[in-house]
Amino acid sequence: MVAAAVGGAVVAGGIYSSSQQGKAAGKAADAQSEASQAGIEEQRRQFDAMQTLLKPYVTAGNQSLAAQQNLLGLNGTAAQQQAINGIKAGPAYTSAMQSGANLITQNAAATGGLRGGNVQDALGRYGGDLLTTLTQNQFTNLGGLTSLGQNAAAQTGNAGMQSANNVSTLLAQQGAAQAGGYIAQGNANAGMANSLLQGLGAYGGISKTF
């Protein structure tokens, strides 16, 4: 009877130990999985924040690129004419045109040539040169915004790729933790079964001696 009690205690101890090992392995796997999930959520949060910050620059770049295409006639002659008309209607053109016209007429009046055709020619040349200059300046200024938007888009893309790589790594770690937990729990369950079988075998051997 004493031997049977001892054998039973050994079996119970083995089963309890295996059970605790299985629970510990499960908790460890859950903790690792939760840590990986928290990392994934933080990666996504950071990418969303960066995307929000860069979005205005990307939008401005897209708009300026379209405006450059309009000036070059890439979106059709109607869009090109509308872009040029917009420059002519702008304060930069109208103000400079008014100032230039005043100077031309004043000079013509001072020299007595106000009624001559040369004044109209000078006004025409001045208006054309002014429009060309302002159009080139507009294109250059838009190019700066286009480059800014291009850089912002590239930064967003790089951040997305980096975030995706980090998330993939964390997902792999999460999967490994869960797989390790399952394996450890399986080993613990196998240990419980072995302890039970050993106990039964020991009990059977003891029984035969009586």
Secondary structure, 3 states (H helix, E strand, C coil): CHHHHHHHHHHHHHHHHHHHHHHHHHHHHHHHHHHHHHHHHHHHHHHHHHHHHHHHHHHHHHHHHHHHHHHHCCCCHHHHHHHHHHHHHCHHHHHHHHHHHHHHHHHHHHHCCCCCHHHHHHHHHHHHHHHHHHHHHHHHHHHHHHHHHHHHHHHHHHHHHHHHHHHHHHHHHHHHHHHHHHHHHHHHHHHHHHHHHHHHHHHHHHHHCC
